Amino acid sequence: MRLTFFCNGMRFFKTALLVGLITNGNAQGIESVPARDWLIKPISQKASVREQGNSIIIDNGLVRREFVKTSNLACISYTNLTNGQQLLRAVKPEARIIIDQKAYNVGGLVGQIENAYFLPEWIRGMRTGEHDFVETKHSISDIKPFLNWKSNTWAYNSQQATGKELIFEFESTEEAVKELVVKVHYELYDGIPLIVKWVSIENKSARSFKLNTVVNEVLGLVEEESAVVGTPGEMKKQHGIYVETNYAFNNAMRYDISDQTTHWKIDSAYTSQVNYNFQTPCLLEIYPEKAPGIELMPGEIFKSVRTHELLMDSFDRQRRGMMIKKMYSTIAPWTTQNPIFMHLVSKNDEEVKVAIDQCVATGYEAVILSFGSHLDMEDSSATNIRKWKELANYAHARHILLGGYSLFSSRRISDEDDVVDIKTGKPGGAFFGNAPCFGSKWGLTYRDKIKYFFAQTGFDIWENDGPYPGDMCASTTHPGHRDYEDSQWRQMEIQKELYHWLNERGVYINAPDWYFLDGTNKIAIGYREVNFSLSRDQQKILNRQNIHDGLQEKTGSMSWGFVPLTKYQGGDESAILEPLSEHLKDYEQLMIQYYGAGVQACYRGPRLYDTEATKAVVRKTVGWYKKYRDILNSDIVQLRRADGRDWDGFIHVNPRLQQKGFLMLYNPLKEKITRTFRLPLYYTGLTHVALITDKNGMTKKYMMGRNYDVEFTFTIEADAYAWFVIKGDQ
């Protein structure tokens, strides 16, 4: 039996006995369903790899993947243990590589009788493909951190993920490729239904190979709908699995649009599918499309993209988003760092010192020299390095971090160094029109200058605007890539290596593109810059819309907002906060909106306060944020999107804290309001009683309903906000 309830557009699914998570109509077997929701209470079972006859099984209590070893290795089962869903309908190779224009399967078995489903007894009649790489051995070890992350800032999670890694090794008897060793890596993490898969290829020969395509994952997934007609673009993809790789860019501020590797294809072997023209998109392949020619030199080891496979147990967007955010905080803990910073516009060194002192006085933790400031990280002269080292020392002596802005991509350098358009053979055709190639002499020098600046000055934060956005370059003279075919891959390697280098030295990175899985910390929450030339009243509502929309699949700590203290993108005096003392109410509410969502905004201007009264407001607000920092950096359940017509708000939830929830509500109207609604408390972990305390310290006890909610009534003054702390009855 299941209970279904709705609250302001959010749908949750419950069962009477345990958390029933409905996916694709699968029946839930008691043996395959955990006794609790892993998003609320951590599962105690650890990741394991066990051998059972001719099978190898990886299992962490939430996800199980089974491999069989006969004439070759094949994956025959991929199960979501939360809801019992079997994801696979057909056996496919472990990987596929195209080398010197010839395709080779890595692992897998051929000869499956029916591709709509798989029966274990069919294994006996299946065989190794003629040209396939064959598994020779495997190894098991603990997961090693992908990045040796060093943190110099506050972080909600400071622990690296744990789990087990299983590596299968494959070789070929084909003369052309027999000196290549292919390894398929599986990383299974503790406490989350996540597997990370990647492939490495080692060249043990004395000659080079051209890697045309490396498909590091191939999955024959069950179809999700019965559509007699329709094309792959029109039909639904499998919702039971979320896939993300560390190969994403294009400044969209969202992964799904930035992704460059996920390919949903039709399966020609699946001849019993419902779709009359065999167009069901049920074959998932992962590979970068625009890397058709990578040279693998003697002794070199190629490493593919890392494919993060998170098994989903619900269609509900709220829950799916929470699962994705849990993935980030687990395997990329640097994304939970969230220092309190201002965005300084400076003309001289003295203004930097004043900003540092104001940070000390108000509780801020960092200064980032914004675009338009007098900082130039590309100036490696002794005079420049000495100046900024002294300012960094000044900041550090006061326990303040110092960082700055640097632009890479959206500018023109020279004909010799810019991206060359394959169509014209001339500079141009880049994402930003004209842009430097990261593999050019200038690009490589830029990388080295950034490293030198941070190593010499001790700066703590890098705001890298215009990071490499995926431009392909047709130049054949740039030292960092060979030609057009390998240009994207090699430029990505340069960008990633720089981020790895900084991350492992404790440098915090703001970058407006999707490099989270390679070490960046924060991206824009998603906004239109010219909106900050609108009036403050408009900005307040627009900002809350950005918070509601932008935190669906990313956390507050992964996001930055914007507050123009001084004029930005045009606009008049109604758009800015200076003089700060004359707009204290707006200044405070803009801070509350962002800090209340766990989002750091770029407070861009020359100062944080102009009077003692302004200083007091900033200090009080920052102190409020720090007092509730853990819960304010916890997951958000969106309640009602801002529309200016009535109240809006959200609730932070965290069953692991004493403060189980933190409710933020806003009234945009010009009159006082009183409203009643059903407040969902399921993700707080509370089950019977909730104690809700308002900002004045008044506490009320609520008995929770069968849907883990309470009937909640609140009152908010005109054009104001309210907040409430939620705890259990102890």
C-alpha positions in Angstrom: 0.0 0.0 0.0 1.3 3.5 -0.7 0.3 7.0 0.3 0.6 9.9 -2.1 0.4 13.5 -1.2 1.0 16.8 -2.8 2.4 20.0 -1.4 2.8 23.1 -3.6 3.6 21.1 -6.7 6.0 18.6 -5.1 5.0 14.9 -5.1 6.4 12.4 -2.6 5.7 8.7 -2.5 5.5 6.7 0.8 4.6 3.2 1.8 2.9 2.2 5.0 5.8 -0.1 6.0 8.9 1.6 4.6 9.8 4.3 2.1 8.2 3.1 -1.1 10.0 4.6 -4.1 8.1 3.9 -7.2 10.1 3.6 -10.5 8.7 2.2 -13.7 6.0 0.2 -12.0 8.5 -2.3 -10.6 7.1 -4.5 -7.8 9.0 -4.1 -4.6 10.4 -7.3 -3.1 11.1 -7.2 0.6 14.5 -8.8 0.2 15.6 -6.2 -2.4 14.4 -3.0 -0.5 16.4 -1.5 2.3 14.6 -0.9 5.6 15.1 2.8 5.4 15.6 5.8 3.1 19.4 6.4 2.6 18.8 10.1 2.1 17.5 10.3 5.7 19.6 7.7 7.6 22.9 6.4 6.2 23.0 2.7 5.3 25.5 0.8 7.4 26.5 -1.7 4.7 29.8 -0.9 3.1 30.8 -1.4 -0.5 32.1 -4.9 -1.2 33.4 -7.0 -4.1 32.8 -10.8 -3.8 33.5 -13.7 -6.0 30.8 -16.4 -6.3 31.5 -19.3 -8.6 32.2 -17.7 -12.0 30.5 -14.4 -11.0 31.9 -11.2 -9.5 29.4 -9.0 -7.7 29.8 -5.5 -6.5 27.3 -4.4 -3.9 26.8 -1.7 -1.3 23.3 -2.4 -0.2 21.9 0.2 -2.6 23.2 -0.9 -6.0 24.4 -4.2 -7.2 26.2 -5.0 -10.4 27.0 -8.6 -11.4 29.6 -9.9 -13.9 30.0 -13.4 -15.2 33.4 -14.9 -16.4 33.2 -17.5 -19.1 35.1 -17.2 -22.4 35.0 -13.4 -21.6 33.7 -11.1 -19.0 30.2 -9.7 -19.3 27.9 -7.7 -17.1 24.6 -9.5 -16.8 22.8 -7.6 -14.0 22.6 -4.0 -12.8 20.0 -3.6 -9.9 18.7 -0.7 -7.9 18.3 -2.3 -4.5 16.1 0.5 -3.3 13.2 -0.4 -5.5 14.3 -3.7 -7.0 14.6 -2.3 -10.6 16.7 -4.3 -13.0 18.2 -1.9 -15.5 19.6 -4.3 -18.1 17.8 -6.0 -20.8 20.8 -7.1 -22.8 24.5 -8.0 -22.5 26.8 -5.4 -24.1 30.6 -5.0 -24.2 32.3 -3.4 -21.2 33.7 -0.7 -23.5 34.3 -0.2 -27.2 37.4 1.4 -28.8 38.1 2.5 -32.3 41.8 2.4 -33.0 43.2 3.4 -36.4 39.6 3.4 -37.8 39.0 -0.2 -36.6 36.4 -1.0 -33.9 37.1 -3.4 -31.0 34.7 -4.5 -28.3 36.2 -4.8 -24.8 34.7 -7.7 -23.0 31.0 -8.7 -23.4 29.5 -11.8 -25.0 27.5 -12.2 -28.2 24.7 -14.6 -29.1 21.9 -13.4 -26.8 18.7 -15.0 -27.9 16.3 -12.1 -27.1 17.3 -8.5 -26.5 14.1 -7.4 -24.6 15.2 -9.3 -21.5 18.0 -11.7 -20.3 17.8 -15.1 -18.9 20.9 -16.4 -17.0 20.8 -19.8 -18.6 21.5 -18.2 -22.0 25.1 -17.6 -20.9 26.0 -21.2 -21.8 25.3 -20.5 -25.4 27.0 -17.1 -25.7 30.5 -16.6 -26.9 33.4 -14.1 -27.3 33.2 -11.9 -30.4 35.8 -12.5 -33.1 37.9 -9.4 -32.5 37.1 -8.7 -28.9 39.6 -7.8 -26.2 39.4 -10.6 -23.6 39.5 -10.3 -19.8 42.8 -11.8 -18.3 42.7 -10.8 -14.7 41.1 -8.5 -12.1 42.1 -6.7 -8.9 40.3 -5.2 -5.9 41.4 -2.3 -3.8 40.0 0.6 -1.7 39.0 3.7 -3.6 41.7 6.2 -3.9 40.7 9.9 -3.9 40.5 11.3 -7.4 41.9 14.6 -6.2 44.1 15.0 -3.1 41.9 17.9 -2.2 43.2 20.4 0.4 40.7 22.8 2.0 41.6 26.2 3.5 38.0 27.2 4.0 34.8 26.2 5.8 33.3 23.0 4.3 30.2 21.2 5.2 31.9 17.9 4.4 35.6 17.6 4.8 35.9 13.9 4.3 36.9 12.1 1.1 34.5 9.3 -0.1 35.3 5.7 0.7 34.4 2.4 -1.1 35.9 -0.3 -3.3 37.5 -0.3 -6.8 37.3 -3.3 -9.1 39.6 -3.3 -12.1 39.3 -5.7 -15.0 42.2 -6.1 -17.4 41.8 -7.0 -21.1 44.1 -7.9 -23.9 43.8 -8.9 -27.5 45.5 -11.5 -29.7 45.0 -9.3 -32.7 48.4 -8.5 -34.1 47.6 -4.8 -34.6 46.6 -4.2 -31.0 48.1 -7.0 -29.0 50.5 -4.6 -27.2 47.7 -2.5 -25.8 46.3 -3.2 -22.3 42.8 -2.0 -21.6 41.6 -1.7 -18.0 38.0 -1.1 -17.0 37.7 0.6 -13.7 34.6 0.4 -11.4 34.4 2.5 -8.3 31.6 1.6 -5.9 31.0 4.2 -3.1 29.8 3.6 0.4 26.3 4.9 1.3 25.1 6.0 -2.1 23.7 4.2 -5.1 26.6 5.4 -7.3 29.2 3.7 -9.5 31.9 5.5 -11.3 33.3 3.8 -14.4 36.3 4.7 -16.6 38.7 3.1 -18.9 42.5 3.3 -19.2 44.5 2.1 -22.2 48.3 1.5 -21.9 50.5 1.5 -25.0 53.3 -1.1 -24.4 54.5 -1.0 -27.9 57.2 1.1 -29.7 54.7 2.7 -32.0 51.8 5.1 -31.6 48.1 4.4 -32.0 45.3 6.8 -33.0 42.4 6.5 -30.7 39.4 7.6 -32.8 36.8 6.9 -30.2 36.8 5.5 -26.7 33.3 4.5 -25.5 33.8 3.8 -21.8 30.3 2.6 -21.0 27.7 0.7 -23.1 24.4 -0.2 -21.5 21.5 -2.1 -23.0 18.8 -0.5 -20.8 15.2 -1.5 -20.4 12.8 0.8 -22.3 10.6 3.1 -20.4 7.6 3.5 -22.6 5.5 1.6 -25.2 5.6 3.9 -28.2 4.7 2.3 -31.5 5.9 5.3 -33.4 8.3 8.1 -32.5 11.9 9.1 -33.0 14.7 9.0 -30.3 14.4 12.7 -29.8 10.7 12.4 -29.1 10.7 9.4 -26.8 11.6 9.2 -23.1 15.0 8.1 -21.9 15.4 5.7 -19.0 14.8 7.6 -15.7 16.2 4.9 -13.5 19.8 6.1 -14.1 21.4 9.5 -13.9 24.7 9.8 -15.8 27.3 12.6 -15.4 30.8 12.8 -16.6 33.7 15.1 -16.0 33.6 16.4 -19.6 31.1 19.2 -19.7 31.2 22.8 -20.7 29.4 25.7 -22.6 28.6 28.2 -19.8 25.0 26.9 -19.3 25.3 26.8 -15.5 23.5 23.4 -15.8 25.0 19.9 -16.4 22.4 18.5 -18.7 23.0 21.3 -21.3 26.8 21.3 -20.7 27.2 17.5 -21.1 29.3 16.4 -24.1 29.4 12.7 -23.6 25.9 11.1 -23.1 24.5 9.4 -26.2 21.1 7.7 -26.2 21.0 5.4 -29.3 18.8 2.9 -30.9 19.7 -0.8 -30.7 19.5 -2.6 -34.0 19.8 -6.0 -32.2 16.6 -5.3 -30.3 14.1 -6.5 -32.9 11.2 -7.3 -30.5 10.8 -3.7 -29.3 7.4 -2.1 -29.6 8.5 0.8 -31.8 7.7 -0.2 -35.3 10.8 1.4 -36.8 13.1 0.2 -34.0 13.7 3.8 -32.8 13.6 3.3 -29.0 16.5 5.2 -27.4 17.5 2.4 -25.0 21.2 1.9 -25.8 23.3 4.3 -23.6 26.9 5.0 -24.8 29.3 7.4 -23.1 32.1 9.1 -25.1 33.2 12.6 -26.1 32.0 13.1 -29.6 34.5 15.8 -30.6 37.7 13.9 -29.9 38.1 11.8 -33.0 41.8 11.5 -33.1 44.0 11.2 -30.0 47.5 10.0 -30.5 48.6 7.4 -27.9 52.3 7.5 -27.8 54.6 4.6 -26.8 54.5 4.1 -23.0 51.6 6.5 -22.6 48.4 5.7 -20.6 45.2 7.2 -21.9 42.4 7.8 -19.3 38.8 8.1 -20.5 36.2 10.4 -19.0 34.8 9.3 -15.6 31.2 8.3 -15.9 29.2 8.7 -12.7 26.2 6.4 -12.7 23.6 7.3 -10.0 20.6 5.0 -9.8 17.4 6.8 -9.3 14.4 5.5 -7.4 11.8 8.2 -8.2 10.4 10.4 -10.9 10.0 13.2 -8.5 12.3 16.2 -9.4 12.8 17.2 -5.8 14.0 13.8 -4.7 16.1 13.3 -7.8 17.8 16.7 -7.3 18.6 15.8 -3.7 20.2 12.5 -4.8 22.3 14.4 -7.4 23.4 16.9 -4.7 24.3 14.0 -2.4 26.5 12.6 -5.1 28.4 15.9 -5.3 28.9 16.3 -1.6 30.1 12.7 -1.4 32.5 12.3 -4.3 33.4 16.0 -4.7 33.5 17.2 -1.1 35.3 20.4 -2.2 31.9 21.5 -3.6 30.7 21.8 0.1 33.2 24.6 0.8 31.5 27.9 1.1 33.6 30.8 2.3 32.0 34.2 2.9 33.5 36.6 0.4 33.1 40.1 -1.0 33.7 41.1 -4.6 36.0 44.1 -4.3 36.4 46.7 -7.1 39.7 48.3 -6.3 41.9 51.0 -7.8 44.9 50.8 -5.4 46.4 48.7 -2.7 45.0 50.8 0.1 41.5 49.9 -0.9 42.4 46.3 -0.7 43.6 46.8 2.9 40.4 48.7 3.8 38.3 45.8 2.4 40.3 43.3 4.4 39.8 45.3 7.5 36.0 45.6 6.9 35.8 41.8 6.4 37.5 41.3 9.8 35.0 43.8 11.4 31.9 42.1 9.9 32.8 38.4 10.0 33.5 38.0 6.3 36.2 35.4 5.5 37.6 36.4 2.1 38.1 39.2 -0.5 38.0 38.5 -4.2 39.4 41.3 -6.4 36.6 41.6 -9.0 36.9 42.3 -12.7 37.8 45.9 -13.2 40.1 45.9 -10.3 43.8 46.7 -10.4 44.9 43.1 -10.2 46.8 41.4 -13.1 47.7 37.8 -12.5 49.4 37.5 -15.8 52.1 40.0 -14.7 54.9 37.8 -13.4 57.3 40.7 -12.7 59.1 40.7 -9.4 57.4 44.0 -8.5 53.9 42.7 -9.1 54.5 39.4 -7.3 56.0 41.2 -4.3 53.1 43.6 -4.1 50.4 41.0 -4.1 52.4 38.7 -1.8 52.5 41.5 0.8 48.8 42.1 0.5 48.1 38.3 0.8 50.3 38.3 4.0 48.3 41.3 5.3 45.1 39.4 4.7 46.4 36.1 6.2 47.6 37.9 9.3 44.0 38.9 9.9 42.7 35.4 9.0 41.2 36.6 5.7 41.6 34.8 2.4 42.6 36.8 -0.7 41.7 36.0 -4.3 41.2 37.5 -7.6 39.7 37.4 -11.1 41.4 36.4 -14.3 39.8 36.1 -17.8 40.9 33.4 -20.2 38.6 32.7 -23.1 36.4 35.5 -24.3 39.1 37.8 -25.7 41.3 38.0 -28.7 45.1 37.4 -28.4 46.7 37.1 -31.8 46.4 35.3 -35.1 49.1 32.9 -33.9 47.5 32.1 -30.6 43.7 32.2 -31.3 41.5 29.3 -32.1 41.6 28.6 -35.9 38.2 27.9 -37.6 38.3 24.6 -39.5 36.0 26.1 -42.1 38.0 29.2 -43.0 41.5 28.2 -41.8 41.6 31.6 -40.0 41.1 32.8 -36.4 37.4 32.9 -35.4 34.5 30.5 -35.0 35.1 30.0 -31.3 32.3 29.9 -28.6 33.0 33.6 -27.9 33.8 34.4 -31.5 37.5 35.0 -31.1 39.3 33.3 -28.3 42.8 31.9 -27.5 43.5 28.2 -27.9 44.7 26.7 -24.6 47.2 24.6 -26.6 48.8 27.7 -28.2 52.0 29.1 -26.9 50.1 31.9 -25.3 47.6 29.4 -23.7 50.4 27.3 -22.2 52.1 30.4 -20.9 48.9 31.6 -19.4 48.6 28.4 -17.5 52.1 28.7 -16.2 51.7 32.3 -15.2 48.6 31.5 -13.1 50.5 28.7 -11.4 53.4 31.0 -10.8 51.3 33.7 -9.4 49.5 31.4 -6.8 52.7 29.7 -5.9 54.6 32.9 -5.3 51.9 35.1 -3.7 50.0 32.6 -1.6 46.6 33.7 -3.0 43.7 31.5 -1.8 41.0 32.0 -4.4 40.9 32.0 -8.2 37.9 33.4 -10.1 38.5 32.0 -13.5 36.2 33.7 -15.9 35.8 32.3 -19.4 37.4 28.9 -18.7 38.0 26.7 -21.7 34.5 26.3 -23.3 35.2 23.4 -25.7 36.6 25.2 -28.7 38.1 23.0 -31.4 41.1 24.5 -33.1 42.4 23.6 -36.6 45.9 24.9 -36.0 48.7 22.5 -36.7 51.4 24.6 -35.2 50.1 25.0 -31.6 52.4 23.1 -29.2 49.6 21.8 -27.0 47.7 19.8 -29.6 48.4 18.1 -32.9 45.5 19.3 -35.1 41.7 19.7 -35.2 40.9 16.2 -34.2 42.7 16.1 -30.8 42.3 19.8 -30.0 39.3 19.6 -27.7 40.6 16.7 -25.7 44.1 18.2 -25.3 42.8 21.6 -24.3 40.5 19.9 -21.8 43.5 18.1 -20.3 45.3 21.5 -19.9 42.3 23.1 -18.2 41.7 20.1 -15.9 45.3 19.8 -14.9 45.4 23.4 -13.9 42.3 23.0 -11.8 43.7 19.8 -10.2 46.9 21.6 -9.4 45.1 24.5 -7.7 42.6 22.2 -5.9 45.3 20.1 -4.4 47.0 23.2 -3.0 43.9 24.5 -1.2 43.0 27.2 -3.8 39.3 27.8 -4.0 38.0 28.1 -7.6 35.0 30.1 -8.9 34.5 29.2 -12.6 31.3 29.8 -14.7 31.4 26.3 -16.3 30.8 22.7 -15.2 34.2 21.6 -14.0 33.0 20.5 -10.5 34.2 16.9 -10.9 37.7 18.2 -11.8 38.2 20.4 -8.8 36.2 23.7 -9.1 34.1 24.8 -6.2 31.4 27.2 -7.4 29.4 28.3 -10.4 26.8 31.0 -11.0 23.4 30.0 -9.7 22.0 31.0 -13.0 20.9 34.6 -13.8 20.8 37.2 -16.5 23.4 39.8 -15.7 21.5 42.8 -17.1 18.8 42.1 -14.5 21.1 43.7 -12.0 20.4 47.0 -13.6 16.7 46.7 -12.6 15.3 48.1 -9.5 16.1 46.6 -6.1 12.5 45.5 -5.7 12.7 43.6 -8.9 16.0 42.1 -8.1 14.8 40.7 -4.8 12.0 38.7 -6.4 14.2 37.7 -9.4 16.9 36.6 -7.0 14.5 34.4 -5.1 13.4 32.9 -8.4 17.0 32.2 -9.3 17.5 30.5 -5.9 14.4 28.3 -6.4 15.3 27.3 -9.9 19.1 27.2 -9.6 19.2 24.9 -6.5 17.1 22.1 -8.0 20.2 20.0 -8.9 23.0 21.9 -7.3 23.6 23.0 -3.7 23.8 26.5 -2.3 27.6 26.0 -1.8 28.0 25.2 -5.5 26.3 28.5 -6.5 27.0 32.2 -6.4 24.5 35.0 -6.7 25.1 38.7 -7.3 24.4 42.0 -5.4 25.5 45.2 -7.2 26.6 47.6 -4.4 27.6 50.0 -7.2 26.3 50.4 -10.7 26.6 47.3 -12.9 25.3 46.7 -16.5 23.8 50.1 -16.6 20.6 51.0 -14.6 19.9 54.0 -12.4 20.1 54.7 -8.7 17.2 52.4 -7.9 19.3 49.4 -9.0 22.2 49.8 -6.5 22.7 49.9 -2.8 25.3 52.7 -2.5 25.1 54.8 -0.4 24.6 51.7 1.7 23.4 53.5 4.8 20.4 54.8 2.8 19.2 51.4 1.7 19.8 49.3 4.8 16.5 47.4 4.5 17.1 46.3 1.0 20.8 45.5 1.8 19.8 43.3 4.7 17.0 41.5 2.8 19.3 40.7 -0.1 21.9 39.3 2.3 19.2 37.3 4.1 17.8 35.9 0.9 21.2 34.6 -0.2 22.7 33.6 3.2 19.3 32.0 4.0 19.7 29.8 1.0 23.3 28.9 1.8 24.4 30.9 -1.3 27.3 33.3 -1.3 26.6 36.4 -3.5 29.2 38.6 -5.2 28.7 41.8 -3.1 30.4 43.9 -5.7 31.7 47.3 -4.8 34.4 49.2 -2.9 33.2 48.5 0.6 30.9 46.4 2.8 29.8 49.3 5.0 29.9 53.1 5.1 28.6 53.9 8.6 28.5 52.2 12.0 24.8 51.5 11.5 25.6 49.7 8.2 28.4 47.8 9.8 26.1 46.6 12.5 23.6 45.3 10.0 26.2 43.4 8.0 27.8 42.0 11.2 24.5 40.9 12.6 23.4 39.2 9.3 26.7 37.4 8.9 26.6 36.3 12.6 23.1 34.9 12.0 24.4 33.0 9.0 27.3 31.6 10.9 25.1 30.5 13.9 23.0 28.4 11.6 25.7 27.6 9.0 25.4 23.9 9.0 21.6 23.7 8.5 21.7 26.7 6.0 24.2 24.7 3.9 22.0 21.6 4.0 19.6 20.4 1.3 16.6 22.6 0.3 13.1 21.5 -0.3 11.4 24.1 -2.5 7.9 25.1 -1.2 6.6 27.9 -3.4 8.4 29.8 -6.2 8.5 33.6 -5.9 5.9 35.2 -8.2 5.2 38.5 -6.4 1.6 37.5 -5.9 1.8 35.8 -2.6 4.3 34.2 -0.2 7.3 32.1 -1.3 9.9 30.1 0.4 11.8 26.9 1.1 13.0 24.7 3.9 16.5 23.4 4.6 16.5 19.8 5.9 19.1 17.6 7.5 18.2 14.6 9.7 21.8 14.4 10.8 21.8 17.7 12.7 20.1 18.8 15.9 18.4 21.5 13.9 16.5 19.2 11.5 15.0 22.0 9.5 15.2 25.7 8.8 12.2 27.4 7.2 12.7 30.6 5.2 9.5 32.5 4.1 9.0 35.8 2.3 6.2 38.2 1.8 6.6 40.4 -1.3 3.2 42.1 -0.8 2.7 45.6 0.5 0.4 44.3 3.3 0.8 42.0 6.2 -0.3 38.4 5.5 -1.3 35.3 7.4 -1.2 31.9 5.6 -1.7 28.2 6.4 -0.2 25.4 4.4 1.0 21.8 4.8 4.7 21.9 5.7 6.5 18.8 4.4 9.0 17.5 7.0 9.8 14.0 5.6 13.4 14.8 4.8 14.0 16.2 8.3 13.9 12.6 9.5 11.2 13.5 12.1 8.4 11.1 12.3 6.0 12.1 15.1 6.7 15.5 16.8 8.2 18.7 15.4 9.2 21.7 17.6 9.1 24.9 15.4 10.7 28.0 16.9 10.3 31.4 15.3 13.0 34.1 15.1 11.7 35.6 18.4 12.4 32.4 20.2 8.7 31.3 20.5 8.4 27.5 20.2 5.3 25.5 19.2 4.8 21.8 19.3 3.3 20.1 16.2 2.1 16.5 15.9 3.0 15.2 12.4 0.5 13.6 10.0 0.7 10.3 8.2 2.5 12.1 5.3 5.2 13.4 7.6 3.9 17.0 7.4 2.2 19.5 9.7 -0.4 22.2 9.2 1.6 25.4 9.6 0.3 28.9 10.0 2.6 32.0 9.8 2.3 35.7 9.7 4.7 38.1 7.9 4.8 41.8 7.8 4.6 43.7 4.5 7.6 43.3 2.2 9.5 41.2 4.9 10.7 37.8 5.7 10.4 35.2 8.5 12.5 32.2 9.5 11.9 29.2 11.8 14.1 26.5 13.3 12.7 22.9 13.4 13.9 20.3 15.9 12.6 17.1 17.3 11.0 16.5 20.7 13.9 15.5 23.0 
